[in-house]
Amino acid sequence: FKPVSFLPCYSIPPFSLFEGVHLVLLVGYRALFSQMKNPGFIKQSILTHWCKHVLCFSFQVDYTHRDQDPLNGPPEEFLLFLYHPFRKSFCFCTNSAKSQHTWKSVLRDGIRYCSTVLQRQDSFEVEAFLEAVRFYRQEKGSYGAGDLLLGTEPEILSNVLMEDLLPVLQSQVPPNLKGSESRKKQTWCQFLEEVYTLVLSQVSSEFLDFQRENEKLHIQLEKKIRPDLDQMLILKDQISIKLQAVIQNPVESCCRQGVEPDLDCVMEELIHPISLGFDVVRSLFADRIDEMIRHLTTGLMQVLTLGEMPWKPGFMEPCYEKANLYKDSLQGLKEKFGFHGVASLVLRAQNLMQQLMQNSVHTFQQLSEQHLSLATNHSQITQTLEKIKTRVLKKFDYDSSSTRKQFAQEWLVQIFLPFLLKNLEPRCKLNLRPEGIIRSFSLTFCYSFPEWQAWTVTPKRGEDFSNITGSSVPPKCRPLSPGSQ
């Protein structure tokens, strides 16, 4: 067993593993946790399928011979696995349930932080990049990028390239491998990792060059567009009207037949887990403030320590566990609507929970700094903090309600969009002639109508969205997960 150390400070990104001098970022990994009772199965899994390295924490092993197989007697419980489809995977062994829970929280937070680096940025550049990836896959007949859009730009592009390469590699490489079945799997995993490493390295280098070139092109493009901006906006409105006339009836027909029967059920499945998570966030915040008030000694200094709450390992885990309910409740959407973004949805919900906690803590600290200076004794400080807590909780209730509705609307479109695009493409693709559009430009337009999908998918006709988000499951709602009752 070769021990692996983590970053010494939990709150310093990026979260990563150090193996010798090699840095392994957690982007693209999935954390799996099991209480397997079959040592033979564990050993076979590790050696042949996906775990090529076993890393032990707090697990004392004394090997007298350097080449002795450490998997002869692997632990049967407290296991944590990190799985990546193209990279080496890891098995962690801990000596207690408490240690396992701590590492589970740290690993999940690290994966979430690294995987959603772009989703946390609110910029036109990021939006344009993600849309470009979606259009690229759409031209190849793949609708909805889903979990491919996790990580940085080079990692996302590498995922897309590996998606294109994998069928070719699978058809050419495995048939030519020699040896036992386990040896073939091991060789294939190693080959796949080397290919991915090469692709990621090349993409990262070229993307860096592109960014440098893009800065110059951006200035040139702005100068070129600015004189005709008004004409382009008018043209955009004209095309929008033409698109509406062509696609409105097919979109509404497709939604009536394929979307509306499941709309209320999907809405409820989206609202329920995140509502539970927000309730836990509120409870954790209120309980922590109450505890601080009960044991108040240094006033403002104790208030400042609240800033670690959203980042403290394990503290937010009860909230994040509620988001994991999506993994089961939305299982049926992949086959029925072609939705492959459950992992992204879970991470997005968890980020919103953390953001709400962070906002509440920040607001509480700011108000405390403003008002505690006026309090002269312990009783006044306590009363002031109670009033601030009440005020912050009211703001939390408003923010969580609006965030929940926005989350549901956003993911309704993401869930049904692949289904709509796949069914509407044969009927709605337009051939727009470039003649006369703008005098010196020849523009090519991709058919794209997210506004119309959003308008049709979200419950609009005769229904109040706020009522739906707060309603219970409709009596005729069909289960989304196979086998669910």
Beta strands, then each sheet from edge to edge (+ up, - down):
strand 1: 5-6
strand 2: 16-19
strand 3: 22-25
strand 4: 30-34
strand 5: 51-56
strand 6: 79-83
strand 7: 89-93
sheet 1: 1+ 2- 3+
sheet 2: 4+ 6- 7+ 5+
end
